[in-house]
Amino acid sequence: MLSSFQESSPAGERLIAIAVLNMFLNANHLDWLAERMDPEQEKPFVAYHAAVALLDGVVNLPAENCAGLRDALARARELALRLKGDPDRLT
């Protein structure tokens, strides 16, 4: 059901997918989490929780996921920079 929540239109259902990934993070979903930082595509609350899940990946994913995590974090930062006037979101 994770993929159906990820592809869902309502933000609340995407938030469910993020909550699941926050509890059971899988490196295959790092790019999807990073894309949640796009201010044109996602609500700030949802983006925040995606960022929390990415942070959890930094702390808990095995070292072999370092390159994928680095790429996802770079993409998340690139997208977050699009939101002008909200420095807290980038932090």
Rosetta blueprint (number, residue, H / E / L):
1 M L
2 L H
3 S H
4 S H
5 F H
6 Q H
7 E L
8 S L
9 S L
10 P L
11 A H
12 G H
13 E H
14 R H
15 L H
16 I H
17 A H
18 I H
19 A H
20 V H
21 L H
22 N H
23 M H
24 F L
25 L L
26 N L
27 A H
28 N H
29 H H
30 L H
31 D H
32 W H
33 L H
34 A H
35 E H
36 R L
37 M L
38 D L
39 P L
40 E L
41 Q L
42 E L
43 K L
44 P H
45 F H
46 V H
47 A H
48 Y H
49 H H
50 A H
51 A H
52 V H
53 A H
54 L H
55 L H
56 D H
57 G H
58 V H
59 V H
60 N H
61 L L
62 P L
63 A H
64 E H
65 N H
66 C H
67 A H
68 G H
69 L H
70 R H
71 D H
72 A H
73 L H
74 A H
75 R H
76 A H
77 R H
78 E H
79 L H
80 A H
81 L L
82 R L
83 L L
84 K L
85 G L
86 D L
87 P H
88 D H
89 R H
90 L H
91 T L
